Amino acid sequence: MDFGHKKLYINGELTPAVGNTHFDLISPLNEKVVATLSWATKQDTLNTLNAAQKGFEFWSKLSVEERENWILKLRSQIIEKSDVLREMMMYEMGKSWNGTQEDMTSITNSLEFYAKEIKNKTDIPINDKEGTHTHKVIHQPIGVVVAFLAYNFPLLNLGFKLGPALAAGCSIILKPSEFSPLSAYMIGEICEEINFPKGVINVICGDVTEVGIPLCESTIPKLITMIGSTETAQKLIAQSSSTSIKRYSMECGGNAPFVVFPDADLDKAVTDGFDLKYGNAGQVCVAPNRFYVHDTIFDDFVEKFTQKVKTIKIGYGKDEENSSLMGPLANKQSLVKVDDIVKKAQEEGAKLLFGGERIAKEGFYYQPTVLLFKNNEANTLQKEIFGPVALITSFSSIEEAIALSNSTSVGLASYVYSSDEDTLHQFTKELEFGEVHLNGFKYDIYLPHGGIKNSGIGVDCSVFALDDYLIKKRVTKEL
């Protein structure tokens, strides 16, 4: 598959990079070039920043209804192009065909949700105790937004940023990951097709020194938002705070515990843990990283879980009769990292129960893997794997399970399975995670998604995400 040459989208136009610099995108499915992308220079970045500022000045003055019409027009065209967008994601990131549907659903739902939800952001009156003044708090768009996107969900991540930014009245510069920028470039093409207002949406990608650092160091952006690692977030904050005070909304990595008690529905826990762990080849920030299973049911859980893992089929394509088809890791760096973690885990005493090797074929495929730990202090248990590797160990008491779950510097998602309400209540109070899922899980655009500790600041999804893109201004009038 060859998607040809794709251009940057700046100031409402598709344009080659200054100097015609370009980048060959390698597919993780077969290690072949699937597209040639215009690769932005520093001058392109500066042009984009200026365009976004002008775009904000126009877009922020439109009525909510006018912005809604444009947002829904964009949504309709994205739906019209859904098949080619899904195919792009399959080739750029290695998703299964079925797996690409989540991205499409997420971006279209986000655009629709925020186009409607922004209407509920009305003025907030404040009572004057002395009766001498009137007060209200109004909401206004913060300004130009720069969004750095992770590679694992190319359009889901893009949608989580694009929806609230546009609805709030902000212009946005989308900087996709260099590992999966193709579908984002296609969003630029769609915007040009429908003549979306100039400078409101911009799509550029390039090297850190040419794009990332200039975007951060500029005083034009008022919000830096990101989905990615904690380390990347720290760099972005350091770079961007050197020139001006900015707002940040960042969803960083996780190290999700998955806790199973003897009174849990074991089959459901196994199925949920399996689906969460191996979906998208484990490249999910909320995927369970550490499975803590009560020692009285440990053997049963491991047996049932491993049997399901053995049913996974490796490959790609549109003909997916088996829903457990798993694609490759998104890039060679991830493949090397995951394999290194598995090897070091075994050096720490972990027992390899299944998998543990790169699959010898074209592409960056890694076997679905199960590792058993006796040592709960192992260093491997403190690493976010971001791959199809389950780390399973045991516990014997509620207190131990809570302590083990919290023994990490990050706190994004967590999962607990038990039929005892007191146990669930205790975990709800004491788990140090932004999300606590009990006896199941659910993610949707109307539900807040965010972490605590080193897992980030701000939230994606839900009405709460709009607060990151809006400023609150107090207006006081003397009577």
N, C-alpha and C positions, 0 to 999 in steps of 0.2 A: 504494500500500500504506500502510495506517495501522494501527500496532500499538497505538494507544490511549494511555491514561495509565499510566505505570509509577511505582511507589512505591519509596522507599528500603527497605532491609532492615536493620533494627536490632533487636538483642536478640530474634531469633527471630520478628519480626513485620514485615509490610509496613506502612509508615507514610508518610503525606504529610510533607513538610518542614514545620518550624515556620513558621507564617505562610503556608503553602500556596504557597511560591515554586516556580516551575516553569521548565522550559527546553524549547524546541522544537528537536528534533533534525532537522537537514537532511541528506537523503541525497545523497551525491556522485554518485549515478547520474542524478538528474534535478533536483536542487536543490529538492525538495519536502519538506515536513514529514512524517516517517514515524512520529513518536511524540512525546508530551509527557511529560517526565520530572520527577518531584519533584527539586528542586534544593536540596541541603542548605545550611543556615545554620550559623553557628558553634555555636549551641545543639545542633543535630543532631549535629555533630561531637563535642562534649563528651559528649553522651548515648551516642554510639557508643563512645567511649573507655572510659567507665565500664562499658558492657555487655560490651565485649571483655575487660576485666579480670575481671569476674565469670565470663564464659565460660571464660577460661583456668583459673581456680581450679577449675571443675568438670571441664573436659576433660582437664587435665593429671593428674587423679587417676584417670581411667579406665584400665583395663588396655589393653594393646596390642590384645588381641582385641576388646574392646568398641569401641575406636576404629576398628578394621578393619571391623567390621560396619556402623558408621555410614557410613564412607567408601565402602564398596562399595554400600550402599543409595543414596547420593547418585549414585554413578556409574551405577547402573542406571536411575535416573530421568532423568539427563541423556541417556542413550542413548534412552530412551523419547521424549524431547522433541527429538531431534536435528534433525528436519526444520524445526521452527519456529526453533530456534537457528541453523541454517544460513541460513535465509531472513533472519533478523534481521541476521546478519553481512553478507550480500550487500547489504542496503539501508543499513546503518549505515556500512559501510566501503568498499563498492564492489567487494568480491571477486567473482570469477567463482564460479558455483555449484560447479564442480569444486574451486576453490580453498578453499572453506569446509570441505571434508572434512578437510584437514590440521589445522585447529583442533579439530574434533571428535575426531579420532584422538588428538591430543596431550593434550587434557584428560582423556579417559577412560583413556588409557595411563598418564598421570601418577598419577592417583588409585589405579589398580591397582598400579602399580610400587612406590610408596612405602608403601602399606598392607602390602605383603609385605616390602619391603626393610628397614623399620624393625626387623623381628625379628632382623636380623643385627647390630644395634647392641648387642652384649652387653658386659658388664663386661670391662675389660682388666686382668689381673693384672700387678703389677710385683714382681720378685724383690727381697727384702731381703738385701743382701750380708752383713750381720752376723747374720742369723737371729733378730733380736729383735722384728720387727714383720711384719705382713702389710699389703700395699698393693693397692689396686685403683682404677681410674678408672671412674666410672659416668657415664652420659649422662642428662641431664635437659633438658626443654624450656626454651627461653630465656625465653619469656613471650609477651606480646602482639606480634604482627607487623603492621606497616603495609606494604601492597604498592601501589606506584604503577605503573600499567600503561600501556604504549604502545598506540597505536591500531592498529598494523599487523596484529597477530594477536590479536584480542580475547579469544578463549577459549584459544588456545595459551599466551599470556602469563599468563593467569589460572591455567591449569592448572599451569604451571611453579612457581607460588608456592603455590597451594592444596594440592597434593599433599604436598610435604615438610612444610609447616606443620602440617597436620592430623595426619599420621602421627607427627610428632615430639611432638605433644601441645600445640601452640601454638594460641591463638585468632588470628584474622586479620581485619583490616579491609582490604577490597578497594576501592581507589580507581581505577576505570577512567578512561581518557582521556575528555575531554569530547567528542572526535570520534567515539568508538565505544563508548558505555557501555551500549547497549541489551541486548546479550546477557548482560552482567554482571548487569544488573537482573533478567533472566530467571533467572539462577542463584539470586538471592534468592527469587524466586517458587517455584522448585523446592524450595529449602530449607524454606520455610514449608509446602509441600504435604506433605513427609515428616516434619514436626515435628523438624527437625534441632535438637539441643540449643541453647538460647538463648545468644546472645552469642559463640558459637564462630566463626561466619562472619557478617560484616557487609558490606554493599555500600552505599557512599555516593559521591556525586559532586556537585561544586559548584565555585564559584569558588575561586581560590587563597587569597584572604584569609579565606574562610569555612571552607575544608576543609583545603587543603594545608598552610598554615602552622600552624594549630592542631594538626593531627596531628603535625607535626614537633616543635613546641615542647613538647608534652606530655611529662611524665616517665613516662607509662604504657607506651608502646611500648619494647621492648627491642631490636627489630630493625627497621631501615628497609630494605626491599628495593625494587628498581626495575628496570624495563626502559625505557630512554629515551635521551636525549642526554647527552653529557658535561656540557654546561652545566646541565642540569636536575639531574644528580647532584651537582654542586658546590653548587648552591643548597640542595638537600635536606640535604646534610651540614652546611653552614653553619647552616641554620635549626635542625636537630635537635640539634646539638652545643652549642648555647648554654645548654641547661638541664640536660642529663644526658649521661653517656657511653652511647652506643648502639653496637650492632653494625650493620655495613652489608654488604649483598650487592647489587651493582649491575652490570647488564649495559648498557654504554653503546654509543655509536655505533662504527662501523668505517669503514675505507677500504681494502677488500680488494683486494690485487693478484691478478691472474690471469696467470701467467707461462707462455708456450708456447715450447718449444724445437723446433728443426728435426727432431729424432728422435722427437717426440711423435706419437701417433695424432691427426692433424689433425682428422679428421671428429668424433672423440669430443670433442676440446677445443672445437671450434666448438659442438657440441650442448650440452655441459655448460655452457659459458659463456653460451649463449643462454638455457637453462632457468633458470640461477641469476640472470641479469641481469633478465629480463623477467617472471618469476613475481611475482605480486602487484603488478604494475605497478612493479617495482623497489623497492618499499617493504619492504625486507628488510635487516636489519643486516649479514647475511653475504653480501649480493649483491656480485659483483665490481664494483668501482668503476673500477679502472685495469687495462686489458688491456695487458700488456707482451709483445709478440710479436717473436721474433727476426727481424732484418731480412731474412734469406734466405727466410723464408716469409711475410713480412708481407702482401704483396699477395694471396697465396692465401687466407690466413686472413680478411682483410678482405672479400674477394669472397664467400666462402662464408658468412661471418657475416652480412653485409648482406642476402644473398639470403634467409636464414632470417627476418631481421627484417621483411622486406617481406611475409612470409606472415601476420603477426599480424593477427587480426581484433579490432576494437574494439567493445565493447558489453557487455551483461549479459543474464542470463536463465538459466533452467534447461535449455533446449534447447541443449546445447553439443556439437555434433558435432565441432567443431574444437577440439582441446585447447589451442591457442595463443590462445584468446580472452583478451583483456586488458581489464580494467575501468578505471575512472578513478582518479585520485589521490584520497586520502581526504578532502581538504578544500581550500578555496580558497587557503589560505596555502601549502600544498604546491605547488599549481599555479603560483602566482606565483613561488615560490622556484626551482622547476625551470626555468621559462622564463627567469628572470633568470640562472641559471647557464649555460644554453645560449648566451644572448646574450653574456655576458661571456667565455665560452670562445672565441667567434668573434672578439671584440675582441682576444684574446690570440694570434690567428693560427690557431686550430683550423679545420679544414675540415669543413663540414657535409656529410656523405655521404648522410644520409637523415633525414627527420623534422624536428624542431626547431620545431614550432608547436602551439599549442592547437587542438584540434579544435572547429570551430564548431558546437556543438550543446549542448543542455541537459546539465548535468553537468560534472565537472571532469576531462575527458579530455585527455590529452597524447599526441602522436604518439610511438611508439617511435623513438628517435633514436640515430644513430651519428655520433660526432665523431672526427676523426683529428688527432693532435698531432704536430708535429715538435719542439716545445720541451718537453723533459721537466721543465723548471723552472716550467712554467705554474702559476699560483696555483690554477686550477680543479682540477688534479690533487690538490690537498690538501683538497678539500671532499667530504664525504659527500653525494652527490646525493640519495639516497633517492627515486629516480624512474626511469623507463624510458629512461635515457640511458647509453650505453656510451662511455667515453673510451679510445681505442686509440692506442698509440704503440709505438715499436720500441726494441730494444736489440741489442747486438752481442756481449756477453760475460757469463759467469756473474756476475762481480764487479759489473758494471754493473746487472744485473737484481736482485741482492740489495740493492745500495745504493738503487736506485730503490724497491724494495718497502718497505724500512725507512724511507724518507724521509717519515715521517708520525708525528704525535704519538699516534696510536691503534694498537691492535694486537689485533683480534678474529680474523677468519678470513683465510686465505690459500690460494692454489691454485697448484700447480705441475704442469706436464705435460712429461714427458721419459721416454725409455726407458733412460736412463743412470743406473745405481744410484749412482754417485759423485756425480752432479749432484744427485739427490734427497737423498742423505745430507748434502751440503753445505748445501742449503736447509733441511733439517730442523734442523740445528745453528744456522744463522745467522739465520733469519727471526725477527723480533721480534713474534710473533703467538701468541695463545693456542691457535689451531688451525691446523694445517698439513695440507692435503688434497693427496694425491699421486695424479695420474692418475684422479681421480674425486672424489666427495664423498659423505658420508653424515651424516645427522642423525637421532638417535633419543633416546628418553627415557633410555636406559641409558648414553648417551655424554655425558661432561662438556662443557658449553658455557660458555665464559667467555673474557674477554680480559685483556690486560696493558696496561701504560702507561695512557693515558687512556681505555681501553675498559672499565674497571671493576675491581671486586674481587669475589671469591667466584665461584661457578659456579651455573648452572642445570643441571638434568638430572643423572642418574647418582647413585650413592650418595654422591658427594662433596658434593652440594648439601645433604644432611641436616646436615652439619657446621655450616652457617650457622644452623640452627634449634635446635641443641643446645649445651648447655654441658657441659664436662668437669669433673667434680668428683673430686678425689683423696680417698680414704678410707683412713686409716692406723689400724691397731689394734695396740697393744702386746700381745705374747704373754705 
